[in-house]
Amino acid sequence: MADEALVKNKQVVLKNYVNTGLPKESDMEIKEKSIQLKVPEGTKDSILVKNLYLSCDPYMRNRMKKLEDSYVPSFEPGS
């Protein structure tokens, strides 16, 4: 088994703050790029986990809003 692999990586990225109503598909985008996976040197008995599904918890909804003075910062669109 190789120590390195080039794989496709998908990210769901917030495009727009969702200040009213429910989040829409247009408020997010899927970005895909290739990344190099490498097991760090000196690591023993490691495993790599692949996510098959993404779940958005209700808690994340408030982070999709532009909030001031929140105990948890808002997500930044595009990041």
NORURLIN-V753707 format. One record per backbone hydrogen bond with DSSP energy under -0.5 kcal/mol. CO is the residue of the C=O (numbers start at 0). NH is the residue of the N-H. E is the energy in kcal/mol with one decimal. If there is no record, write none. Layout:
co;nh;e
CO;NH;E
CO;NH;E
This chain:
co;nh;e
2;38;-1.7
4;6;-0.6
4;36;-3.5
6;34;-2.8
8;32;-2.2
10;12;-0.6
10;30;-2.7
12;28;-2.3
13;77;-3.3
16;18;-0.7
23;26;-1.8
24;27;-1.5
26;14;-3.5
26;15;-1.5
28;12;-3.2
28;30;-0.6
30;10;-2.6
32;8;-3.3
34;6;-2.5
34;36;-0.6
36;4;-2.0
39;42;-1.7
48;50;-0.5
54;56;-0.7
56;59;-1.7
56;60;-0.5
57;60;-1.2
57;61;-0.6
58;61;-0.5
58;62;-0.7
59;63;-0.9
60;63;-1.0
61;64;-1.1
62;74;-3.7
63;17;-2.5
64;66;-1.2
74;76;-0.6
75;78;-2.1
